[in-house]
Amino acid sequence: MCSCLLRIKYKAQGEPPALIPFDDEAGMQSRIDELKGLDTVASVQVFRLAETIQRKEVWENVPA
């Protein structure tokens, strides 16, 4: 499971935004530093995982 996402928007018209998942903060920060150096990148949004909702199923005994 990823702990954060980067959404990258590019300057070029018609080029769709990209979503990149990261499992660690250091990897994410390294990628942000690389993106800052690219002239084609218009913006970088950082989304950090704040909550996880998970389906749970429980077996129960039912009277006959």
PyMOL commands that set and color helices and strands:
alter all, ss='L'
color gray80, all
select helices_A, chain A and resi 25-36
alter helices_A, ss='H'
color red, helices_A
select strands_A, chain A and resi 4-10+18-22+41-48
alter strands_A, ss='S'
color yellow, strands_A
deselect
rebuild
show_as cartoon
